C-alpha cells in the first residue's frame, strides 16, 4: 500500500498531490458587456459621465488659462489660481471616472499551480487587453477629453521653458540706443555741457530720455572722462572722437559685464571693481591688466553750437562681454 499526500484544491475538495500538480489551470475568461462584474457603481452612468465631462472641461480650461497667464507674465495669483483649478478639476474628473464608471469587480482567477503555460499567459494578456478596450470603447467621450487634457497639459508644461527664456535677442546684442546726434545726459536727465567738467573729472552718462530705463541702465550706460582740455586721438581713425579732451567709453566691462566705474587719474586707467581689469583711456581703453579680453568700445563725441556734448553715432561694435556672433574685435570696424 502506497501513502499519498493529500492537498485541498480551490473548491475545498481533497485531491492527491499528483492530481493537484497536473490539473490544468483555469484561464481568465474574457469579460462580457453584460457581466455583472462590469457594471458601474453609479446608478445613472449617463448622468455621471456628463458631470465628469464638465469637470474635465473646467480642468482643461484652467490648464489653458495657466498657459496663457504664464505666457503673458500675469500676476502670480492669476498663474496660481489657473494652475490650481486646472489640476484640481482634471484630477477630480479622472478620480470620479475610476470610482463611478469603471468596472467594480471583483475579478477572480481560479488557479492551481503557480506557474502558467504559454497559452495561459497569452489568454491572460488577451483578457486584460479586451477589458481595457471595453472600458475605453464605452467611454469614448471621457477618453477623448482625458487625452485632450493631457495633450494640452503636455504643451503648456513646455511654456515655463520657452517663456522663461525670453524673446529672441535678434540684433539686440550688437547695438545700443546711442544714435547720431543723441544728447549725453546724467542720471537726472540733465544735458552735459562741454564747460562744466574739469580735467580729470568723470561721470556716467546715458542717451537722453533713457536714463531711467532698463536698457539705459544696463547696456547704454557710458563713462565720460575729461582727460585734458584739448582734443586728442585715442586710436588712428578716431581723430574727431574726443573733442576738448572728452572721451567716452562703454561702462560695461568686456570681461563679465560689470560696471567699470573707477578711474585712476594719475595713471589714466579705468578700473573694473569686480575683477580688477584696467583700461588705458588714452589708448582706446586697451586692457592693461586683468581678465578683460578686449578694449571698451568708444563712443564718438562732438560739441554742438550750444555747447552740449552729443554722439556722432552709436558704438561701432557690440558692448559688453564677447558672444558667439561677434563680428569684430574692437578695431574700429562695424
C-alpha positions in Angstrom: 0.0 0.0 0.0 1.4 3.3 -1.0 1.0 6.5 1.1 -0.1 9.6 -1.0 0.0 13.1 0.3 -3.3 14.9 0.1 -4.0 18.6 -0.6 -7.1 20.7 -0.9 -8.0 22.4 -4.1 -9.5 25.8 -4.7 -13.1 24.4 -4.3 -12.2 22.7 -1.0 -12.1 19.2 -2.4 -9.4 16.8 -1.2 -7.2 15.7 -4.0 -3.8 14.0 -4.3 -0.7 15.9 -4.7 -0.1 14.3 -8.1 -3.6 15.4 -9.3 -3.1 18.9 -7.9 0.2 19.3 -9.7 -1.1 18.1 -13.1 -4.5 19.7 -13.1 -4.9 22.3 -15.9 -5.3 25.9 -14.6 -8.5 27.8 -15.5 -7.8 30.7 -17.8 -9.4 34.1 -17.0 -12.5 34.4 -19.2 -13.0 37.4 -21.4 -15.4 39.8 -19.8 -18.7 40.5 -21.5 -20.6 43.7 -21.6 -23.5 42.1 -19.6 -21.2 40.6 -17.0 -22.4 41.8 -13.6 -18.8 42.5 -12.6 -18.5 45.0 -15.4 -21.3 47.2 -14.0 -20.6 50.8 -12.9 -21.0 51.9 -9.3 -23.1 54.9 -10.4 -26.8 54.4 -10.5 -27.1 56.7 -13.5 -23.9 56.2 -15.6 -25.0 58.6 -18.3 -25.5 61.5 -15.8 -22.2 60.6 -14.1 -20.5 60.7 -17.4 -21.9 64.2 -18.2 -20.8 65.5 -14.8 -17.3 64.1 -15.2 -17.1 65.6 -18.7 -18.0 69.1 -17.3 -15.3 68.7 -14.6 -12.7 67.8 -17.2 -13.7 70.7 -19.4 -13.2 73.0 -16.5 -9.8 71.4 -15.8 -8.8 71.8 -19.5 -9.9 75.5 -19.4 -7.8 76.0 -16.3 -4.7 74.5 -17.8 -5.1 76.5 -20.9 -5.7 79.7 -18.8 -2.5 78.9 -16.9 -0.6 78.7 -20.1 -1.9 82.0 -21.3 -1.3 83.7 -18.0 2.3 82.4 -17.8 3.0 83.4 -21.4 1.7 86.9 -20.7 3.6 87.2 -17.4 0.4 87.8 -15.5 0.2 88.4 -11.7 1.4 85.4 -9.6 -2.0 84.9 -8.1 -3.6 84.5 -11.5 -1.0 81.9 -12.5 -1.5 80.0 -9.2 -5.3 80.1 -9.5 -5.5 78.9 -13.1 -3.0 76.1 -12.5 -4.8 75.0 -9.3 -8.2 75.0 -11.0 -6.9 73.1 -14.0 -5.1 70.4 -12.0 -7.9 70.0 -9.4 -10.8 69.6 -11.8 -8.9 67.4 -14.2 -7.7 65.2 -11.4 -11.1 65.2 -9.8 -12.7 64.1 -13.1 -10.2 61.3 -13.6 -10.8 60.1 -10.0 -14.6 60.2 -10.4 -14.3 58.3 -13.6 -12.4 55.5 -11.9 -14.7 55.4 -8.9 -18.1 55.6 -10.5 -17.7 54.4 -14.2 -15.0 51.7 -14.1 -16.0 48.0 -13.6 -16.4 47.2 -9.9 -15.5 43.5 -10.0 -14.4 41.6 -8.1 -12.4 39.6 -10.6 -11.1 36.3 -9.5 -8.8 34.0 -11.5 -9.0 30.4 -10.4 -5.7 28.6 -10.5 -4.0 25.6 -9.0 -0.3 25.6 -10.0 1.6 28.9 -9.6 3.3 28.5 -12.9 1.3 29.2 -16.1 1.8 27.8 -19.5 2.4 30.0 -22.6 -1.2 29.5 -23.7 -2.5 30.7 -20.3 -0.3 33.8 -20.3 -1.5 34.7 -23.8 -5.1 34.2 -22.7 -4.5 36.4 -19.6 -2.9 39.2 -21.8 -5.8 38.9 -24.3 -8.4 39.2 -21.4 -6.7 42.3 -20.0 -6.5 44.0 -23.4 -10.1 43.1 -24.0 -11.2 44.5 -20.7 -9.3 47.7 -21.2 -10.9 48.0 -24.7 -14.3 47.6 -23.2 -13.8 50.5 -20.8 -12.4 52.8 -23.4 -14.9 51.9 -26.1 -17.8 52.5 -23.7 -16.4 55.9 -22.6 -15.2 57.5 -25.8 -16.2 61.0 -24.8 -14.3 60.8 -21.5 -11.4 59.1 -23.1 -11.2 61.9 -25.7 -11.4 64.6 -23.0 -8.7 62.9 -21.0 -6.5 62.7 -24.0 -7.1 66.3 -24.9 -6.5 67.4 -21.3 -3.2 65.5 -21.1 -2.2 66.8 -24.5 -2.8 70.4 -23.6 -1.1 69.9 -20.3 1.9 68.5 -22.1 2.1 71.5 -24.3 1.5 74.0 -21.5 4.2 72.3 -19.4 6.7 73.5 -22.0 5.7 77.1 -21.6 7.9 77.7 -18.5 10.9 76.6 -20.5 10.0 78.6 -23.6 8.6 81.7 -21.8 11.4 81.9 -19.2 14.0 82.1 -22.0 12.5 85.4 -23.0 12.3 86.8 -26.6 14.9 86.1 -29.2 17.7 88.6 -28.9 17.9 89.3 -32.7 20.5 92.0 -33.1 19.9 93.5 -29.7 23.3 92.2 -28.6 25.0 94.2 -31.4 23.6 97.6 -30.8 22.7 100.2 -28.1 20.3 103.2 -28.1 23.1 105.6 -28.9 22.5 107.2 -32.3 23.7 110.2 -34.3 23.0 113.4 -32.5 22.0 111.9 -29.2 22.5 114.2 -26.2 24.6 113.0 -23.3 22.6 113.3 -20.0 23.4 112.5 -16.4 21.3 110.3 -14.1 18.8 113.1 -13.6 18.3 113.7 -17.3 20.3 116.9 -17.4 22.2 117.5 -20.6 26.0 117.7 -20.2 27.8 120.9 -21.3 31.4 121.0 -22.5 32.4 123.7 -20.0 31.2 122.0 -16.8 33.8 119.3 -16.2 37.4 119.9 -15.1 40.3 117.9 -16.3 40.3 114.5 -14.5 36.6 114.6 -14.0 34.4 111.6 -14.6 30.7 110.9 -14.7 28.2 108.3 -16.0 26.0 109.4 -18.9 23.1 108.0 -20.8 21.2 108.6 -24.0 18.7 111.5 -23.5 15.3 110.2 -22.3 16.6 106.7 -21.5 18.5 107.4 -18.2 15.8 105.6 -16.1 15.1 102.7 -18.4 16.3 99.1 -18.0 18.2 99.3 -21.3 19.7 102.7 -20.4 20.9 101.4 -17.0 22.1 98.1 -18.5 23.7 98.4 -21.9 23.6 102.2 -22.7 25.5 103.4 -19.6 28.7 105.2 -20.7 31.5 106.6 -18.7 32.6 110.2 -19.7 36.1 111.4 -18.7 37.8 114.7 -19.4 41.4 113.6 -19.9 42.7 117.0 -20.9 41.4 120.4 -22.2 42.3 119.9 -25.8 41.2 117.3 -28.4 43.3 114.2 -28.7 43.2 110.9 -30.7 42.9 107.5 -28.9 43.3 105.3 -31.9 44.1 106.0 -35.5 40.9 106.8 -37.4 39.3 108.4 -34.3 40.8 111.8 -34.7 37.5 113.7 -34.0 36.1 111.4 -31.3 37.5 113.2 -28.2 36.7 117.0 -28.5 38.2 119.3 -25.9 39.7 116.2 -24.2 36.4 114.5 -23.5 36.4 110.7 -24.1 33.5 108.3 -23.6 33.7 104.5 -23.3 31.1 101.9 -22.6 30.8 101.3 -18.9 30.0 97.6 -19.4 33.2 95.6 -18.8 34.2 93.3 -21.7 35.0 90.5 -19.2 31.7 89.7 -17.4 29.7 92.9 -17.8 30.4 94.6 -14.5 30.2 98.4 -14.5 33.6 100.0 -15.0 33.1 102.9 -12.6 36.5 103.6 -11.0 39.1 106.0 -12.5 42.7 106.2 -11.6 43.5 109.8 -12.5 47.3 109.7 -12.2 47.7 106.5 -14.3 44.7 107.4 -16.5 43.2 104.0 -16.1 39.6 102.9 -15.9 39.2 100.1 -13.3 36.6 97.4 -13.1 35.9 96.8 -9.4 34.7 93.2 -9.9 37.9 91.6 -11.3 40.3 94.5 -11.4 40.6 94.8 -15.2 42.3 98.1 -16.1 41.8 100.0 -19.3 44.0 102.8 -20.7 41.7 105.8 -21.5 44.3 107.5 -23.8 45.0 104.3 -25.9 41.4 103.3 -26.8 40.7 101.6 -23.5 43.0 98.8 -24.3 43.2 96.4 -21.3 46.4 96.9 -19.3 45.7 94.3 -16.6 43.1 91.8 -15.6 41.0 89.2 -17.4 39.2 91.6 -19.9 39.8 90.2 -23.4 39.3 93.3 -25.5 39.1 97.2 -25.2 36.0 99.0 -24.1 34.0 100.3 -27.1 34.5 104.1 -27.6 31.6 106.4 -28.2 32.4 109.2 -30.8 31.5 112.7 -29.5 31.1 116.2 -30.8 30.1 119.5 -29.3 27.1 121.3 -30.9 26.7 125.0 -31.4 25.1 125.4 -27.9 28.0 123.7 -26.2 26.3 120.4 -25.4 28.1 117.1 -25.8 26.4 114.7 -28.3 27.3 111.5 -30.0 28.4 111.4 -33.6 26.9 107.9 -34.0 26.3 104.8 -31.9 29.1 102.4 -30.8 30.8 100.8 -33.8 30.8 97.4 -32.1 28.8 95.4 -29.5 29.3 96.4 -25.9 29.9 94.0 -23.0 31.3 90.5 -22.9 32.0 88.6 -26.1 29.4 86.2 -27.6 29.3 83.7 -30.4 28.1 86.1 -33.1 30.5 88.9 -32.5 31.7 90.3 -35.9 34.6 92.5 -34.8 37.2 92.7 -32.1 37.3 96.5 -31.3 39.3 97.6 -34.3 37.0 100.4 -35.3 35.1 98.5 -37.9 31.4 97.7 -37.7 
